[in-house]
Amino acid sequence: MSQILFYIIIGLVVADFIFERILEYLNSTRWSDRLPEEVKGIYDEEKYRKQQAYEKVNFRFSMISSSFSFIVLLLMFLVSGFAWVNSVALSVSANSILTALVFFGILMFVSDILTTPFSVYDTFVIEEKFGFNKTTPKTFVLDKLKGWLLGAVIGGGLLALIIYIYQLTTSNFWIYAWMVISAFSIFMVLFYSNLIVPLFNKQTPLPEGELKSAIESFSAKVGFKLDNIYVIDGSKRSTRANAYFTGLGAKKRIVLYDTLINDLTTNELIAVLAHEIGHYKKHHVIWSLLLGILQTGIVLFIFSLFVGNPILSAALGVAEPSFHIGLIAFGVLYSPISMVTGLAMNIFSRKNEYEADAFAAKHFDTNEMASALKKLSVTNLSNLRPHPVYVFFHYSHPTLLQRLEALKSKQNIQ
């Protein structure tokens, strides 16, 4: 039975790789040397050629990097790599919690080292070539070190706690693990900007002036109490612009990238802000959190049915069943279900984006919202004509043309 399960795991890994490459190929069929009619008025000829060049470079880079990751993962299964790492971890400690921490620590560290050259090339060659990169080598290295430290402290701490719960409760561990992860998820929604973001970026309150006055005026108009408006130094790493809403209740805040403030007019910024407030007013933040928690509970419940099964460990060449080996095998076996739930979450997210756009159009200005979306898409060299199948599987936001079409139904955009 373990041999059959092994072949199923290999089949799923291969099928996933092939499927993703098919999606990327479909996307590449939308390339055009001439400015398509539907994007005229958004891209000019020169900017469109640059966007297409950026798209092609990223396509080729993705093929190389994803093929490398696929080959490494496949070899890990074919030559019993996970069993070997498990033996190394057991040689360090026989304690199941420490063994799991060493096991995943080795996997994560080696994986990151192997993929770092690709990250370096992406950041300092591709992004640099197209004018996006502002990251210095020092910032890149510090980000890596901080990421490792956070992964060890937060990821390692959660894993140790969950394994400890499993040892105490076995088959019912998923209930208590679900409670712990849910509490952690809520905590991070409330305090992520206060605790994690400052490790990587500076956040400063939006200074007094025209923009802050306009934001406060609009917030009061739509009955949105907003005391926390911050500017983040996104230009430290990239020229890309963004804004996001985070937190709940008194901890809610809106964060504007400094690049966004530089790229957009005051009215366009208010439109973006209106969009973010729309997410809050439509309870998207709460619903996304609740659905994420529900999804976690389902995954943990299904995992609890298989975690102690020796067949999972045997499929990876490990005689003695363990939590961490079972987790690796289960992660691959669960991937088809994960794809379905991911699709559902993307559909839900795209619906939320339409609703937030509609809120901005209704309570502020349709044309300013459309103008902001166009500027951001051009600045970021966004692909305005992705293949519909690729959009269905991968996009959490509607495409720009879809969003503009939806906005046109609210008001005629000149």
C-alpha positions, 0 to 999 in steps of 0.5 A, a space after each residue: 500500500 505504501 508503494 501505491 501511495 508513493 506513486 500517487 504522491 509522485 503523480 500529484 507532484 508531476 501533475 501539478 508541475 505540468 498543469 502550472 506550465 500549461 497555464 503559463 503557456 496559455 498566458 503566453 499566447 496572449 502576447 502581442 507585438 502591436 498595441 491591442 485595441 482594448 488597452 489603447 488609452 491605458 498603455 502607449 506603444 512604448 510602454 506596452 512594448 516594455 510591459 510585453 518584454 517584462 512579461 516575456 522575461 518573467 515567463 522564461 525566468 519562471 520556467 527555469 526557476 520552477 523547473 529547478 524547484 520541481 526537479 529538487 522536490 522530485 529527487 527528494 522523493 525518488 532518492 528518499 531525501 526526506 528519510 535521510 533528513 529525518 535520520 539526520 534530525 534523529 541523530 541530533 535528538 530523539 525527542 519528537 518535538 526537537 526532531 521535527 524542528 531540526 527536520 523542518 529547519 534543515 529543509 527550510 534552510 537548504 531550500 532557501 539557500 538553493 533558491 537564493 540565487 534565483 531571488 538575487 537574479 530576480 531582484 538585481 537583474 530583472 527588477 533592476 532592468 525594468 526600473 523597479 528595484 531599490 533594494 540594496 545588497 545590505 537590505 536583501 541580506 538583512 531581510 533574509 536574516 530577519 526572515 530566518 529568525 521570524 521563521 524559527 521563532 514563530 514557525 518553530 514555536 507554533 510547530 512545537 506547540 502543535 506537536 506537543 498538543 498532538 502528543 497529549 490528545 492524539 486523535 482530537 489534537 486538531 480541535 486544540 491546534 485549530 484553537 491555537 492557530 485561530 487565536 494566532 491568526 486573529 492576533 496577527 491581524 490585530 498586531 501585524 503592523 505593530 510587531 512585524 512590519 517595523 522589523 522590515 519597514 518604517 511606518 510614520 503617521 501621515 503628516 498634516 497637509 492637504 492629503 490628510 485633511 482630504 482623507 479625514 474629510 472623506 472618512 467622516 463623510 462615510 462614517 468611518 472612524 480612522 485615527 491611524 493613517 500611516 506611510 510606509 517606506 516602500 521605496 526602500 525596496 521597490 518603485 511599485 505602489 500599493 496601499 492596504 487595510 489592516 487590523 480590526 476595531 481600534 487597531 485598524 489602520 490604513 497604510 499608504 506606500 510612499 511610492 503611491 503618494 508620489 504617483 497619484 493625485 490627491 483625488 486618486 489617493 482618496 479613491 484608493 482609500 475609498 476602496 480600502 474603506 469599502 473592504 471594511 464597510 463590506 466586512 471583507 476583512 472579517 469574512 476573509 479571516 473567518 473563512 481562513 480559520 474555517 479552512 484551517 479547521 478542515 485541513 487539520 481535521 482531515 490531517 488528524 485522520 491520517 497523521 498516525 498512519 504508518 503508510 504515510 511515513 512508509 511512502 517516504 521511506 521512513 519505517 517509524 511513523 512521525 508527525 513531521 513525516 506524515 505532514 510532508 506526505 499529507 501536504 502533497 496528497 491534500 494538494 487537489 483539495 487545496 487547489 479547489 479551496 484556493 479557487 473558491 477563495 480567489 472567486 470570493 476575493 475577486 467578488 470583494 474587489 468588485 464590491 470595494 470598487 463599487 463602494 469607491 465609485 458610489 461614495 467618491 468618484 468613479 473616474 478618479 477610481 478608474 484613473 488610479 487603477 490605470 496609473 497603478 497598472 501602467 506603473 507596475 507594468 501589469 499584464 492587462 490581457 492575461 488568459 481567462 483560464 490563468 485568471 480563474 486559477 491564479 488571480 485574487 483580483 479581477 483584471 484591470 479591464 474587468 474592473 474598468 468595465 464594472 466601473 463603467 456600469 456605475 458611471 460613463 468613464 470618459 
